[in-house]
Structure formats: structure tokens, C-alpha cells
Amino acid sequence: MSSRALTLCVLLGVVAAGLAARAFLPPPVAGPAGDVLYATLVVLLVAVVRPRTRPLTAAAVGFVVCVAVELVQLTGIPAALAERVPTVRLVLGTTFWAPDLLLYVVGAAAGGALCVAVARGGRGRRQ
């Protein structure tokens, strides 16, 4: 399996974990877990789109994207969009909350670690 395909499989697992957290965990746990998994997902998306991106770079880009999305919430645009298309809430959120930024650091680090694991796993199979 290619590195990109393996990363995509891991990414789908992260999506499943995020949806499961939202469905089965109490809100005080599901919210932070979702934020961490969201950032992890964004890092993995960077790695899928640009497979040769180094894990640290993917993690940094993923974190910056998450911060940008969080800051856009200050405009009210995501909340207005979510009123019309409720699933937008899962992608853009609706309300700025500064502690989310710390959770994005954790998620970006997890995403970077997963990128390293995928890269090592891919190398191990080729030998």
C-alpha cells in the first residue's frame, strides 16, 4: 500500500473517531476530543494532498489552518453558514473559544506523529 493510501486510511479512522466521540461521549469530553481530532485530520489532509511534505511541515500547516478557521469564527460567517447548512458546523465550527488553540497544538502534534508512523510503516514494507 502506498504512503498516500495508508495516510488516507488513517485519516478515515480519525474521521470515524471524531464522529464517534461526538455521538457517544458526554459534551465536556466530546468537544475537546473533537478539537484534537479535527487538527489531526487537517494535518493528515495536508499529507494526503502533498504526500512528500515532511511531518513537521504538515503539522505546522495543519495548525495554521486550524487557527485560521478558529479566527474566522470571530466574524460570525461560519455561524451564519451553519444555520443554512448544518454540516458546516462540523467543518468550520461556529464560536471562537481561545482554549481550542491549545487543543489544536495537541492535534497537530498527533497528526505529525501519525505522519511519521505512516512514513516508517511504508519504508518497512518496501525492504
Backbone bond lengths (Angstrom), bond angles and torsions (degrees), N, CA, C in turn:
res aa  C-N    CA-C-N  psi(-1)  N-CA   C-N-CA  omega(-1)  CA-C   N-CA-C  phi
1 M - - - 1.451 - - 1.523 108.22 -
2 S 1.316 116.01 136.46 1.459 120.13 -179.75 1.524 110.80 -69.99
3 S 1.308 114.57 161.14 1.470 120.52 178.44 1.527 110.39 -60.95
4 R 1.323 116.50 -40.10 1.473 120.47 179.85 1.530 110.33 -64.25
5 A 1.326 116.69 -44.14 1.472 120.47 -179.91 1.528 110.69 -64.43
6 L 1.330 115.98 -40.84 1.467 119.81 178.58 1.530 110.59 -65.09
7 T 1.317 116.48 -41.72 1.471 120.40 177.31 1.522 110.13 -62.37
8 L 1.317 117.44 -40.33 1.458 121.16 178.29 1.529 111.35 -62.91
9 C 1.330 116.84 -39.44 1.468 120.57 177.28 1.531 110.71 -63.66
10 V 1.326 116.60 -43.14 1.466 120.87 178.04 1.529 109.50 -63.70
11 L 1.329 116.22 -41.83 1.460 121.56 178.58 1.530 110.52 -58.81
12 L 1.321 117.68 -44.52 1.466 120.83 178.94 1.530 110.93 -63.62
13 G 1.330 116.39 -35.47 1.460 120.07 175.35 1.517 111.99 -64.18
14 V 1.318 116.45 -38.45 1.468 120.84 177.95 1.531 110.23 -66.39
15 V 1.326 116.98 -41.20 1.472 120.31 176.76 1.527 109.76 -60.54
16 A 1.325 116.55 -46.53 1.473 120.79 179.48 1.526 110.87 -60.48
17 A 1.332 116.67 -42.15 1.467 120.36 179.05 1.529 110.76 -63.90
18 G 1.327 116.90 -40.39 1.462 120.27 178.83 1.523 112.45 -64.67
19 L 1.323 116.20 -43.49 1.467 119.77 178.55 1.525 110.94 -67.26
20 A 1.326 116.65 -38.32 1.467 120.22 177.80 1.525 110.65 -65.72
21 A 1.324 117.01 -41.21 1.466 120.43 178.31 1.519 110.11 -59.93
22 R 1.319 115.56 -44.33 1.470 120.53 -179.70 1.528 111.21 -63.83
23 A 1.331 116.56 -36.85 1.467 120.84 -175.45 1.530 113.14 -81.56
24 F 1.348 117.19 -33.83 1.464 119.13 -167.72 1.524 115.92 -115.83
25 L 1.316 117.79 -15.45 1.463 119.40 -178.52 1.532 110.26 -97.83
26 P 1.318 116.74 152.02 1.469 118.70 176.40 1.534 109.60 -64.90
27 P 1.318 117.51 147.34 1.471 121.17 -176.11 1.527 115.60 -49.77
28 P 1.343 119.93 -38.85 1.466 117.73 -179.94 1.542 113.55 -64.46
29 V 1.315 116.69 -21.47 1.468 121.16 177.40 1.521 110.33 -97.90
30 A 1.336 116.30 -40.61 1.463 121.45 -176.74 1.527 111.85 -62.95
31 G 1.321 117.14 -38.85 1.463 120.58 -178.82 1.519 112.62 -59.92
32 P 1.337 117.52 -57.99 1.468 118.71 178.49 1.534 112.69 -62.17
33 A 1.326 117.36 -39.59 1.470 119.74 178.25 1.525 110.05 -60.90
34 G 1.328 115.68 -42.04 1.457 119.80 178.31 1.517 112.50 -62.64
35 D 1.316 117.18 -38.85 1.465 120.56 178.81 1.531 111.51 -65.34
36 V 1.313 116.16 -43.14 1.467 120.30 178.06 1.531 109.82 -63.01
37 L 1.328 116.26 -46.63 1.466 120.21 -178.65 1.524 111.66 -67.74
38 Y 1.328 117.44 -32.30 1.461 121.62 176.55 1.532 110.09 -61.01
39 A 1.317 116.07 -48.20 1.467 119.68 179.46 1.525 110.85 -64.82
40 T 1.329 116.66 -39.08 1.457 120.54 177.07 1.523 109.90 -60.50
41 L 1.314 116.49 -43.53 1.460 122.20 178.51 1.524 111.44 -60.21
42 V 1.315 117.17 -44.62 1.460 120.62 -178.54 1.529 110.21 -62.66
43 V 1.322 117.65 -41.49 1.467 121.18 177.71 1.530 109.68 -61.42
44 L 1.317 116.75 -44.80 1.469 120.03 -179.73 1.527 111.16 -66.26
45 L 1.322 117.25 -34.49 1.466 119.58 175.37 1.531 110.95 -62.26
46 V 1.320 116.16 -40.88 1.471 120.20 176.11 1.523 109.16 -58.63
47 A 1.328 116.84 -44.50 1.470 121.10 -178.32 1.525 111.97 -67.60
48 V 1.322 117.86 -32.33 1.472 120.47 178.11 1.525 110.65 -72.52
49 V 1.329 115.95 -42.90 1.462 120.49 -178.69 1.527 110.99 -69.69
50 R 1.326 116.62 -39.45 1.473 122.30 179.98 1.523 108.85 -125.68
51 P 1.323 118.07 80.16 1.472 121.19 -171.99 1.533 115.34 -59.70
52 R 1.291 117.99 -24.52 1.469 119.76 -178.76 1.533 113.10 -87.28
53 T 1.308 116.35 2.96 1.466 121.14 178.45 1.522 109.13 -67.16
54 R 1.315 116.32 133.34 1.462 120.41 177.52 1.525 109.62 -66.87
55 P 1.335 117.20 147.02 1.466 120.35 -177.76 1.532 113.92 -54.78
56 L 1.328 117.49 -40.81 1.463 119.46 179.96 1.524 110.78 -65.08
57 T 1.320 116.86 -39.80 1.462 120.78 177.84 1.524 110.74 -66.19
58 A 1.338 116.86 -43.60 1.474 120.31 177.79 1.525 110.30 -60.35
59 A 1.324 116.80 -41.21 1.465 120.90 179.16 1.531 110.73 -64.81
60 A 1.321 116.86 -42.55 1.472 120.10 179.90 1.525 110.98 -65.94
61 V 1.326 117.12 -45.18 1.466 120.49 179.19 1.530 109.94 -63.44
62 G 1.326 116.51 -43.91 1.464 120.22 178.15 1.517 112.05 -58.82
63 F 1.325 116.59 -43.78 1.462 120.72 179.03 1.532 110.73 -62.61
64 V 1.317 117.24 -44.75 1.468 121.05 -179.54 1.532 110.45 -62.37
65 V 1.321 117.23 -40.89 1.466 120.26 177.84 1.531 110.17 -62.10
66 C 1.324 116.59 -43.95 1.469 120.19 179.37 1.523 111.55 -62.29
67 V 1.320 116.73 -42.13 1.468 120.59 178.03 1.528 109.93 -63.13
68 A 1.328 116.76 -41.98 1.468 120.39 179.06 1.529 110.64 -61.77
69 V 1.330 116.77 -44.22 1.471 120.18 178.56 1.529 109.85 -62.16
70 E 1.320 117.17 -42.43 1.465 120.75 179.76 1.528 110.56 -62.91
71 L 1.319 117.18 -42.01 1.466 120.31 -179.62 1.525 111.95 -68.28
72 V 1.320 117.38 -33.73 1.472 120.35 177.26 1.523 110.40 -62.98
73 Q 1.323 117.26 -26.61 1.463 120.66 178.11 1.538 111.46 -61.20
74 L 1.309 116.90 -24.95 1.466 120.42 178.02 1.529 111.96 -65.36
75 T 1.330 117.13 -20.97 1.468 120.72 -178.36 1.524 112.92 -81.31
76 G 1.330 117.49 -18.80 1.462 120.35 -176.11 1.522 113.51 85.83
77 I 1.317 117.12 -7.69 1.473 120.31 -178.98 1.529 111.69 -62.63
78 P 1.344 119.35 -47.53 1.467 118.11 178.74 1.532 113.29 -59.83
79 A 1.315 117.14 -38.04 1.472 120.28 178.78 1.520 110.61 -64.07
80 A 1.323 117.03 -42.20 1.469 120.82 178.85 1.529 110.51 -65.10
81 L 1.318 116.70 -41.67 1.471 120.19 177.95 1.523 111.05 -64.83
82 A 1.331 116.72 -39.15 1.467 120.89 -179.22 1.527 112.06 -66.26
83 E 1.326 116.91 -27.09 1.465 119.31 175.91 1.520 110.98 -66.55
84 R 1.318 116.35 -34.43 1.468 121.26 -178.99 1.525 111.97 -86.09
85 V 1.337 116.22 -38.88 1.466 121.98 -179.03 1.532 106.99 -130.35
86 P 1.327 117.52 94.75 1.473 120.90 -172.80 1.544 115.05 -55.97
87 T 1.317 118.82 -30.60 1.467 119.13 -179.40 1.527 112.66 -69.24
88 V 1.319 117.40 -16.20 1.469 120.57 175.91 1.528 109.99 -59.45
89 R 1.327 115.83 -30.23 1.464 121.51 -180.00 1.538 110.65 -57.05
90 L 1.337 116.97 -36.17 1.466 120.59 -179.21 1.526 112.17 -69.58
91 V 1.325 116.51 -28.34 1.463 120.51 -176.47 1.523 112.12 -93.35
92 L 1.319 116.62 -44.52 1.466 120.40 -173.71 1.520 114.68 -106.46
93 G 1.342 117.69 -10.89 1.453 118.98 -174.34 1.518 109.91 66.99
94 T 1.313 116.82 -174.46 1.465 119.49 179.91 1.518 113.68 -138.68
95 T 1.329 117.16 -24.77 1.460 120.30 -171.95 1.524 110.50 -130.41
96 F 1.321 115.79 127.15 1.464 120.11 176.12 1.520 109.53 -67.50
97 W 1.321 115.36 134.16 1.462 121.46 174.48 1.524 106.72 -144.93
98 A 1.317 117.53 111.17 1.464 123.09 -173.39 1.529 114.08 -52.56
99 P 1.342 120.72 -39.68 1.468 119.16 179.09 1.531 114.03 -59.44
100 D 1.332 117.20 -20.99 1.470 119.17 175.80 1.526 110.84 -57.71
101 L 1.321 116.73 -32.13 1.465 120.23 -178.32 1.531 111.05 -61.18
102 L 1.325 117.48 -37.96 1.467 120.90 177.00 1.529 111.01 -68.21
103 L 1.324 116.37 -37.87 1.458 120.24 178.15 1.525 110.63 -66.44
104 Y 1.319 116.99 -32.62 1.470 120.41 177.04 1.525 111.27 -67.30
105 V 1.321 116.84 -32.57 1.473 119.35 175.52 1.522 109.64 -61.63
106 V 1.325 116.13 -45.61 1.470 121.00 179.52 1.523 110.17 -62.51
107 G 1.330 116.95 -45.80 1.459 120.58 -179.47 1.516 112.85 -65.51
108 A 1.326 117.00 -38.98 1.464 120.16 178.44 1.528 110.19 -66.00
109 A 1.327 116.64 -39.52 1.473 119.76 176.92 1.528 110.32 -64.28
110 A 1.326 116.84 -41.46 1.470 120.21 177.87 1.524 110.22 -63.62
111 G 1.319 116.84 -42.24 1.458 120.41 177.85 1.517 112.02 -62.26
112 G 1.325 116.14 -42.20 1.462 119.85 176.84 1.518 111.57 -62.24
113 A 1.340 116.15 -41.57 1.472 120.32 178.25 1.528 110.98 -63.82
114 L 1.323 116.57 -39.14 1.466 119.60 177.31 1.529 110.81 -65.67
115 C 1.319 117.53 -37.36 1.470 120.79 176.22 1.523 110.99 -62.42
116 V 1.324 116.18 -40.95 1.473 120.13 176.72 1.528 109.74 -62.85
117 A 1.327 116.70 -45.21 1.466 121.07 -179.34 1.525 110.84 -61.86
118 V 1.319 117.32 -42.22 1.464 120.83 178.46 1.524 110.14 -63.28
119 A 1.333 116.49 -43.74 1.465 119.71 179.60 1.524 111.64 -62.60
120 R 1.298 116.60 -42.78 1.469 120.05 178.12 1.523 111.65 -67.23
121 G 1.323 116.29 -39.51 1.460 120.39 178.37 1.516 111.83 -64.07
122 G 1.310 116.78 -40.17 1.465 121.46 178.34 1.515 111.46 -65.90
123 R 1.325 117.60 -39.62 1.473 120.91 178.85 1.515 111.37 -67.02
124 G 1.332 115.99 -37.46 1.458 119.86 -178.60 1.518 112.18 -64.54
125 R 1.299 118.54 -33.67 1.472 121.98 -178.50 1.510 112.44 -76.74
126 R 1.329 118.55 -25.95 1.461 121.22 -176.29 1.519 112.52 -79.21
127 Q 1.314 117.03 -18.24 1.476 119.82 -175.18 1.498 111.86 -75.91
